[in-house]
Amino acid sequence: MAKQNFKEVQQQARQILTALSDGRYAPLYLLMGEEGFYTDKIANFIATHALNEMEREFNQTIVYGKDTDGGAVVNLCRRYPMMSQRQVVIVREAQALRNFDALGHYAAAPLSSTVLVLCYKGKSLDKRSAVYKQLSGCKGAVVLESTAPRDYEMDGWIRDLFASRGCKIEPKAVQMIADHLGTELQKIDNEVEKLFTRLPEGTREITATHIEQNIGISKDFNNFELTHALSERNMARALTIAEHFAADPKGNPLPVTLATLFNHFQRIVTLGIAKWENQRQGRPAMNGLSEVEIARLLKLPAPFFAREYITASANYPNTKVFTILGWLREYDMKSKGMNGGSADPGELLRELILRIATI
């Protein structure tokens, strides 16, 4: 079975959670992969909803892989529930479980009254291994392999997260969260959870101001505003933002800013190549490149953002962008202590912006 992409993982996770909400429980859940958000979400749902409070006292067992072994887990699974139709056994950090192969033998004849949840985080079982084939081949087993999202997939995921709570979110607010919190799904989910405890009842659309006031991301001084200023070659504004970052390096880590800038200028290159291809074939540079097409080409969250890249592409020919990308790699190395001298993160960012200003 080929590894699923992040969108497919989302879809499968939603299907699993829907089945659980309907009271349909599988005998075995193998939740694995490099991204642990959905592993925890599904395991926590089962831990909270599979049994009522009284049943949990006698029929729910949560163990950690480093503290037990496969044989002991099998013995737990072989027990019958007390005054309940099922029992739940959850193995967290299952990747550290000793004698893991013992679970494969259990999967050949699982107890129908047991729900076994294996949280195999940070990596995946070898699909060629006998134990994987035994676990995945268990009748009714659910296997979810979570892959980490790419940067460009976060905008849609964040919008979906708010939609699941019955709220819209404006594009700038989405970008603020994505730029500040990156691809840390659990961290974003935690911040959104806190946000909704602070919002007035009945709020149906989240704005950049909501994010600034409740999550602590400035709507005026953030990576999104920095890339926008650079796109317009508004270097005074870019330097003002850099000064704000320098005053709070912990809240605005330079490696995150550099990664955002690198992705931004890569998109400018991509649009520049599309324009060059049009010209090479004797067509106008922007032929067929509507805002919708540019958004699709650059994997932007909405066509609205294409306008910025049209401006940026005019201000930065690809020959210049290639130079800037080289500088970004250079400053990334400096930010990690290589050939950076005594300059602090704020000084490095100011220096980089001044170099971009003169190109």
C-alpha positions as CSV (number, residue, x, y, z in Angstrom):
1,M,0.0,0.0,0.0
2,A,1.5,3.3,-1.1
3,K,1.9,6.1,1.4
4,Q,-1.1,8.5,1.3
5,N,-0.7,12.2,0.8
6,F,-1.8,14.6,3.5
7,K,-5.1,15.3,1.9
8,E,-5.9,11.6,1.8
9,V,-4.9,11.3,5.4
10,Q,-7.3,14.0,6.4
11,Q,-10.1,12.4,4.5
12,Q,-9.5,9.0,6.0
13,A,-9.1,10.4,9.5
14,R,-12.5,12.2,9.1
15,Q,-14.1,8.9,8.0
16,I,-12.6,7.1,11.1
17,L,-13.9,9.8,13.4
18,T,-17.3,9.7,11.8
19,A,-17.6,5.9,12.3
20,L,-16.5,6.3,15.9
21,S,-19.1,9.1,16.4
22,D,-21.7,6.6,15.1
23,G,-20.6,4.1,17.7
24,R,-18.9,1.8,15.1
25,Y,-15.7,0.5,16.7
26,A,-13.1,-1.7,15.1
27,P,-11.2,-4.5,17.0
28,L,-7.8,-3.0,16.2
29,Y,-6.5,0.5,15.3
30,L,-3.0,0.8,14.0
31,L,-2.2,4.5,14.0
32,M,1.2,5.3,12.7
33,G,3.4,7.7,10.7
34,E,5.5,10.8,11.1
35,E,2.7,13.2,12.0
36,G,1.1,12.3,15.3
37,F,-1.9,14.8,15.3
38,Y,-4.5,12.3,14.0
39,T,-3.0,9.5,16.0
40,D,-3.7,11.4,19.2
41,K,-7.1,12.7,18.0
42,I,-8.4,9.3,17.2
43,A,-7.0,7.6,20.3
44,N,-8.3,10.4,22.6
45,F,-11.7,10.2,21.0
46,I,-11.8,6.4,21.7
47,A,-10.5,7.0,25.3
48,T,-13.3,9.5,25.9
49,H,-16.3,8.0,24.1
50,A,-15.9,4.2,23.8
51,L,-17.0,3.7,27.4
52,N,-18.9,5.7,29.9
53,E,-17.3,7.0,33.1
54,M,-18.3,4.0,35.2
55,E,-17.2,1.5,32.5
56,R,-13.8,3.2,32.1
57,E,-12.8,2.4,35.6
58,F,-12.8,-1.3,35.0
59,N,-12.5,-1.7,31.3
60,Q,-10.0,0.9,30.0
61,T,-6.3,0.4,30.2
62,I,-3.7,2.9,28.8
63,V,-0.1,1.8,28.8
64,Y,3.1,3.2,27.3
65,G,5.4,1.2,25.1
66,K,8.6,1.8,27.0
67,D,6.9,0.5,30.2
68,T,5.6,-2.8,28.9
69,D,6.0,-5.5,26.2
70,G,3.9,-7.1,23.5
71,G,3.1,-10.2,25.6
72,A,1.7,-8.1,28.4
73,V,-0.5,-6.1,26.0
74,V,-1.8,-9.4,24.5
75,N,-2.8,-10.6,28.0
76,L,-4.6,-7.3,28.6
77,C,-6.5,-7.8,25.3
78,R,-7.5,-11.3,26.1
79,R,-9.4,-10.3,29.2
80,Y,-13.2,-10.0,29.1
81,P,-15.0,-6.8,30.0
82,M,-16.7,-6.3,33.3
83,M,-20.3,-5.1,33.1
84,S,-19.7,-3.6,29.7
85,Q,-20.0,-4.7,26.1
86,R,-16.3,-3.9,25.4
87,Q,-13.0,-3.1,26.9
88,V,-10.4,-0.6,25.5
89,V,-6.6,-1.1,25.5
90,I,-4.6,1.9,24.3
91,V,-0.8,1.5,23.8
92,R,0.8,5.0,23.5
93,E,4.3,5.2,22.1
94,A,3.9,1.7,20.7
95,Q,7.1,2.2,18.6
96,A,9.0,1.6,21.9
97,L,7.1,-1.6,22.8
98,R,9.4,-4.6,23.4
99,N,8.4,-7.9,21.7
100,F,6.1,-6.0,19.3
101,D,5.7,-9.0,17.1
102,A,3.5,-10.7,19.8
103,L,0.7,-8.4,18.7
104,G,0.7,-9.9,15.2
105,H,-0.2,-13.3,16.7
106,Y,-3.0,-11.7,18.7
107,A,-4.3,-10.0,15.5
108,A,-4.9,-13.5,14.0
109,A,-7.7,-14.1,16.5
110,P,-8.6,-10.9,18.3
111,L,-11.2,-10.8,21.0
112,S,-14.4,-9.2,19.6
113,S,-15.1,-7.4,22.9
114,T,-11.6,-5.7,22.9
115,V,-10.8,-2.4,21.1
116,L,-7.0,-2.3,20.8
117,V,-5.4,1.0,19.8
118,L,-1.7,1.1,18.8
119,C,-0.3,4.6,18.7
120,Y,2.9,4.1,16.7
121,K,4.2,7.7,16.5
122,G,7.0,9.3,14.6
123,K,7.5,6.6,12.0
124,S,5.7,3.7,10.4
125,L,5.9,-0.1,10.6
126,D,7.8,-1.7,7.7
127,K,4.9,-2.8,5.4
128,R,7.0,-5.7,4.3
129,S,7.2,-7.1,7.8
130,A,5.2,-10.1,9.0
131,V,3.8,-8.1,12.0
132,Y,2.5,-5.3,9.7
133,K,0.8,-7.8,7.4
134,Q,-0.8,-9.6,10.4
135,L,-2.0,-6.4,12.0
136,S,-3.4,-4.8,8.8
137,G,-4.9,-8.2,7.8
138,C,-6.9,-8.5,11.0
139,K,-10.6,-8.6,10.1
140,G,-12.1,-5.1,10.5
141,A,-8.7,-3.5,11.4
142,V,-8.3,0.2,10.8
143,V,-4.8,1.4,9.6
144,L,-4.0,5.0,9.3
145,E,-0.6,6.2,8.2
146,S,-0.2,9.9,8.8
147,T,2.1,12.0,6.6
148,A,3.3,15.4,7.5
149,P,1.7,18.3,5.6
150,R,3.6,20.6,3.3
151,D,3.6,24.3,3.9
152,Y,1.2,25.0,1.0
153,E,-1.3,22.5,2.4
154,M,-1.7,24.4,5.7
155,D,-4.0,27.1,4.5
156,G,-6.7,24.7,3.5
157,W,-6.2,22.7,6.7
158,I,-6.6,25.8,8.8
159,R,-9.8,26.9,7.0
160,D,-11.2,23.4,7.5
161,L,-10.3,23.5,11.2
162,F,-12.4,26.7,11.6
163,A,-15.2,25.4,9.3
164,S,-15.5,22.3,11.6
165,R,-16.4,24.8,14.3
166,G,-18.9,26.6,12.1
167,C,-16.7,29.6,11.5
168,K,-15.2,31.3,8.5
169,I,-11.7,32.8,8.6
170,E,-10.4,35.6,6.5
171,P,-7.4,34.9,4.2
172,K,-5.0,37.3,6.1
173,A,-5.9,35.5,9.4
174,V,-5.2,32.1,7.8
175,Q,-1.8,33.4,6.6
176,M,-0.9,34.8,10.0
177,I,-1.5,31.4,11.7
178,A,0.3,29.4,8.9
179,D,3.3,31.8,8.9
180,H,3.7,31.9,12.7
181,L,2.9,28.3,13.6
182,G,4.1,26.5,10.5
183,T,3.0,22.9,10.1
184,E,2.6,22.1,13.8
185,L,-0.9,20.7,13.7
186,Q,-1.3,20.1,17.4
187,K,0.0,23.5,18.3
188,I,-2.4,25.2,15.9
189,D,-5.3,23.1,17.2
190,N,-4.4,24.0,20.8
191,E,-4.2,27.7,19.9
192,V,-7.6,27.6,18.1
193,E,-9.1,25.8,21.1
194,K,-8.0,28.6,23.3
195,L,-9.2,31.2,20.8
196,F,-12.7,29.9,20.9
197,T,-12.9,30.1,24.7
198,R,-12.2,33.8,24.4
199,L,-14.4,34.8,21.5
200,P,-17.8,36.4,22.1
201,E,-20.6,33.8,21.7
202,G,-22.0,33.8,18.2
203,T,-18.8,34.8,16.4
204,R,-19.0,33.4,12.9
205,E,-16.0,34.9,11.1
206,I,-12.4,35.1,12.4
207,T,-10.4,38.2,11.4
208,A,-6.7,39.1,11.7
209,T,-7.7,41.2,14.8
210,H,-9.1,38.2,16.5
211,I,-5.8,36.3,15.9
212,E,-3.7,39.2,17.1
213,Q,-5.8,39.8,20.3
214,N,-6.2,36.1,21.2
215,I,-3.2,34.2,19.8
216,G,-0.7,36.9,20.1
217,I,0.4,37.2,16.5
218,S,0.7,40.8,15.4
219,K,-1.5,41.6,12.4
220,D,0.9,44.4,11.4
221,F,4.3,42.8,12.1
222,N,4.5,39.2,10.9
223,N,6.0,37.2,8.1
224,F,3.0,37.6,5.9
225,E,3.4,41.4,6.1
226,L,7.1,41.2,5.6
227,T,6.8,39.2,2.3
228,H,4.1,41.7,1.2
229,A,6.4,44.6,1.8
230,L,9.2,43.0,-0.1
231,S,6.9,42.1,-3.0
232,E,6.1,45.8,-3.3
233,R,9.8,46.8,-2.7
234,N,8.6,48.8,0.3
235,M,11.9,48.5,2.0
236,A,11.1,51.0,4.7
237,R,8.2,48.9,5.8
238,A,10.2,45.7,5.5
239,L,12.9,47.2,7.8
240,T,10.3,48.4,10.3
241,I,9.0,44.8,10.5
242,A,12.6,43.5,10.9
243,E,13.1,45.9,13.8
244,H,9.9,44.5,15.5
245,F,11.2,41.0,14.9
246,A,14.6,41.9,16.4
247,A,12.9,43.2,19.6
248,D,11.2,39.8,20.0
249,P,13.4,37.1,18.5
250,K,11.8,34.4,20.5
251,G,8.3,35.2,19.1
252,N,9.7,35.7,15.6
253,P,12.5,33.1,15.1
254,L,14.8,33.9,12.2
255,P,14.8,30.3,10.7
256,V,11.0,30.5,10.4
257,T,11.2,33.9,8.7
258,L,13.9,32.7,6.3
259,A,11.9,29.6,5.4
260,T,8.9,31.8,4.7
261,L,11.0,34.1,2.5
262,F,12.5,31.2,0.7
263,N,9.0,29.8,-0.2
264,H,7.9,33.3,-1.2
265,F,10.8,33.9,-3.6
266,Q,10.4,30.3,-5.0
267,R,6.9,31.2,-6.0
268,I,8.1,34.4,-7.7
269,V,10.5,32.2,-9.7
270,T,7.7,29.8,-10.6
271,L,5.6,32.7,-12.0
272,G,8.6,34.1,-13.7
273,I,9.2,30.8,-15.5
274,A,5.6,30.7,-16.6
275,K,5.8,34.2,-18.0
276,W,9.1,33.3,-19.8
277,E,7.5,30.2,-21.3
278,N,4.7,32.4,-22.8
279,Q,7.2,34.8,-24.2
280,R,9.4,32.0,-25.6
281,Q,6.3,30.9,-27.6
282,G,5.6,34.4,-28.9
283,R,2.7,35.1,-26.5
284,P,2.2,38.0,-24.1
285,A,4.0,37.3,-20.8
286,M,0.7,37.1,-18.8
287,N,-1.2,35.1,-21.4
288,G,-3.6,32.8,-19.7
289,L,-2.3,33.7,-16.3
290,S,-5.4,34.9,-14.6
291,E,-5.5,35.3,-10.8
292,V,-7.2,31.9,-10.6
293,E,-4.6,30.2,-12.7
294,I,-1.7,31.9,-10.8
295,A,-3.3,30.8,-7.5
296,R,-3.4,27.2,-8.7
297,L,0.1,27.4,-10.1
298,L,1.6,28.8,-6.9
299,K,-0.7,26.8,-4.6
300,L,-2.0,29.9,-3.0
301,P,-5.0,29.8,-0.6
302,A,-7.1,32.2,-2.7
303,P,-6.9,34.0,-6.1
304,F,-6.7,37.3,-4.1
305,F,-3.1,36.5,-3.2
306,A,-2.1,36.3,-6.9
307,R,-2.1,40.0,-7.1
308,E,0.9,40.2,-4.8
309,Y,2.9,37.8,-6.9
310,I,2.1,39.6,-10.1
311,T,3.6,42.7,-8.5
312,A,6.5,40.8,-7.1
313,S,7.3,39.2,-10.4
314,A,7.5,42.6,-12.1
315,N,9.8,43.9,-9.3
316,Y,12.1,40.8,-9.2
317,P,13.1,39.3,-12.5
318,N,14.2,35.7,-12.1
319,T,17.9,36.6,-12.5
320,K,17.6,38.7,-9.3
321,V,15.5,36.1,-7.5
322,F,18.1,33.4,-8.1
323,T,20.6,35.7,-6.4
324,I,18.2,36.3,-3.5
325,L,17.6,32.6,-3.0
326,G,21.4,32.1,-2.7
327,W,21.5,34.8,-0.1
328,L,18.6,33.1,1.8
329,R,20.6,29.9,1.9
330,E,23.6,31.8,3.1
331,Y,21.7,33.6,5.9
332,D,20.0,30.3,6.9
333,M,23.5,28.9,7.6
334,K,24.5,32.0,9.5
335,S,21.3,31.8,11.6
336,K,22.5,28.3,12.6
337,G,25.9,29.6,13.7
338,M,27.9,29.0,10.6
339,N,30.0,32.0,9.4
340,G,27.6,34.4,11.1
341,G,30.2,36.1,13.3
342,S,28.8,37.9,16.3
343,A,25.7,39.2,14.5
344,D,22.4,38.4,16.3
345,P,19.2,37.3,14.4
346,G,17.9,40.8,14.2
347,E,21.1,42.1,12.6
348,L,21.2,39.2,10.2
349,L,17.6,39.9,9.0
350,R,18.3,43.7,8.6
351,E,21.4,43.0,6.7
352,L,19.6,40.6,4.4
353,I,16.8,43.0,3.7
354,L,19.2,45.8,2.9
355,R,21.0,43.5,0.4
356,I,17.6,42.7,-1.3
357,A,16.9,46.5,-1.4
358,T,20.0,47.1,-3.5
359,I,19.6,44.3,-6.0
